[in-house]
Amino acid sequence: MRPHPRVVIVGGGFGGLQCAKALRDKPVDVLLVDRHNYHLFTPLLYQVASCLLNPSEVAAPLRKVLRGAPNVRYRAGEVAGVDFARKCVRLADDVELPYDHLVLATGSTTNYYGNESIRAHALGLKDLGEALQLRNHVLECLERAANATTDDERHRLLNFCIVGGGPTGVEYAGALAELARLVVPYEYPELPASALRIVLLEGGERLLPMFVPRLSDYARRELERRGVEVRTNTLVSSADDRGVTLQDATEIETATMVWTAGVRPNDPVHEKPERLTVDDQLRVVGAKNVFAIGDVAAARDKHGNVLAMVSPPAMQAGRYVARHILDGGARRGFRYRDKGTLATIGRHAAVGQVGRLRFRGFVGWVVWLVVHLYYLIGFENRLRVMLRWAWYYLRLDRPVRVIVRADPPSE
Amino acid sequence: MRPHPRVVIVGGGFGGLQCAKALRDKPVDVLLVDRHNYHLFTPLLYQVASCLLNPSEVAAPLRKVLRGAPNVRYRAGEVAGVDFARKCVRLADDVELPYDHLVLATGSTTNYYGNESIRAHALGLKDLGEALQLRNHVLECLERAANATTDDERHRLLNFCIVGGGPTGVEYAGALAELARLVVPYEYPELPASALRIVLLEGGERLLPMFVPRLSDYARRELERRGVEVRTNTLVSSADDRGVTLQDATEIETATMVWTAGVRPNDPVHEKPERLTVDDQLRVVGAKNVFAIGDVAAARDKHGNVLAMVSPPAMQAGRYVARHILDGGARRGFRYRDKGTLATIGRHAAVGQVGRLRFRGFVGWVVWLVVHLYYLIGFENRLRVMLRWAWYYLRLDRPVRVIVRADPPSE
């Protein structure tokens, strides 16, 4: 009997995991490599950073997700490079993993556009460690502000600056405004409620540029109604310990700059800031039997536009590539079906567009809740997050407000 | 109007928190100081380390617990010393907090008895950071073992050594055995199930010495039935990267030594390894208007025996001291009421003694569940932990299996 073809999938995000699941119990041997042992439900990551959800509610252990599929295995590892000629993936610890088919689904990481002062002072919101760091940081700012000895210091600690008006920036700004409103007046008698300031900076003309202008305007109004100061056409030029400096030389004193203003692909092959070029069948140009999907690849829709770095194209591409491998190639090109876009601003406020439909407000919010529960991995997580949301809805609480780090490993 | 007397409570554990709660809405100004912003339910900490509970399920934010009591405030701070003569507490950042009454409830920390090699290689299980570190470490050992290239390395990674046969050691050993049994055979096909070894080392003659010998024997049998290797009369003399060395020169190769073999009081005044001497009214000998309660103080029962370093004496002492302060002193001495002791070994197995009653097995386990839910702080946490336990009972799962650290704060 011929051994089954060996498929190596690098990355257990939306694309890689869909591909692995579609290859379950099929005549292939699949190895899913990821440096984290969990699949992260990134659309809810800002709820971890804003004290609503626990890490384990948005992170499903990959071994658990893949349980019961003897032909699909997980391996913890960081990919350092790929040797297309010898058909093997090289890990950071120099182990080599041979493949017959390779699927690169390595996602993306925060892009500081080479600005070192921003990189050094920014807090990211792209992975679970960053979300926990941001949660700890914000809670620590409140504690330090409560004991600040000068007005200047208190002012700086209570100024929260979010850079980037895309979905992550908008959703986190809304969630932070709610955290402030629900918790600070009741639990920080030392702090004047009005002392808190949340500033959202966007370089372009409007928030949420992937939505129609009407919904962008609505998002801005809703954020402003919740106390968020929105500044569009505003670019950050540098940052230091005292705060951020804008391109027009304005300085904003702040201890917190959350950077959601850019992502770049995690390209383990060329380490270039551009997405990998793929053909219409998602094959990496210049390599054999290598696919790239999701944020790392520049796949295009039927109009020739590069697809956004969000989860739905990655998931569809993962399933497409799985079928491609099973069928032995020669398929029609990948065709992305746009299922629509959603973003939430806070309680009772979200925006969405699905096909020609546009919605916002309470309806948008309910749709947002249902869709996110539906796509959350694992029945237990779904149940738990639903209970959390119900609790939050009834009690207006932010329960996960503990400042905690895992101690560093002992030497 | 005379200002209210100022009560400073150092430590938001069981003793300090009970004291603060008993002073709510009374004619005193209370400041509760703790370096962590949460009260930790330490009896369930091992369930965080063994992937059953989330951190926020055993940690309640102190500001939330104290919400709605305008005379009780929280302050984040690390106490560096106390000036009894000038009646003030000195924090690590040199801020001084004046008091009229001081309550020292600083608890205890891991005791390595001055053994540097053990301190450097041990994993503790005494606070939330340590529990998360241990959880990450054990999961990483499994991942590294799955990819180990030599039998020796795999053997060392799958040898888990727990030092100390008190409740923490027994409960964690039982929980780790269940984690291994429930997860490894189904999710780590690379690992032979029998390769896992859990060794519990106890220096004395028997496990759980605070219980009657019959229950100690039962605990040992139950642990052994679950695959834990129990060695009594066994002392660890040193540790290094390869493993631990016993006093009889035996070496155990292991990458994991969990140290639960000793605690020492966190004495912010003298920094001595002994508990603070207190009189029968829990006043620190040699100081005026200073009380010490819980693990940090050597309070005695009616027979003159020093009370154990567990939560019930701390809680009772906290309430006693609150009444003492409100009544202006001159009370009868503190009298500890022993409500009994419980420890769990795993599913369907626990031991307990309450007065003359002794119980074990399923009954003990149910009593353990009910008592721990009852004392868990906060209705939401109770509901969530109950659901978790129900889920675990039905599904035999260990859901919180993510390896995650908060990134270190950016420079």
Interface residues (C-beta under 8 A of the other chain):
Chain A: H36 N37 Y38 N54 P55 S56 E57 A59 P61 R63 K64 R67 G68 P70 R73 R75 A76 G77 V95 A120 H121 A122 L123 L128 G129 E130 L132 Q133 R135 N136 H137 L139 E140 E143 R144 A146 N147 V183 Y186 E187 Y188 P189 E190 E380 R384 L387 W391 R395 D397 P399 V400 R401 V402 I403 V404 R405 A406 D407 P408 P409 S410 E411
Chain B: H36 N37 Y38 N54 P55 S56 E57 A59 P61 R63 K64 R67 G68 P70 R73 R75 A76 G77 V95 A120 H121 A122 L123 L128 G129 E130 L132 Q133 R135 N136 H137 L139 E140 E143 R144 A146 N147 V183 Y186 E187 Y188 P189 E190 E380 R384 L387 W391 R395 D397 P399 V400 R401 V402 I403 V404 R405 A406 D407 P408 P409 S410 E411
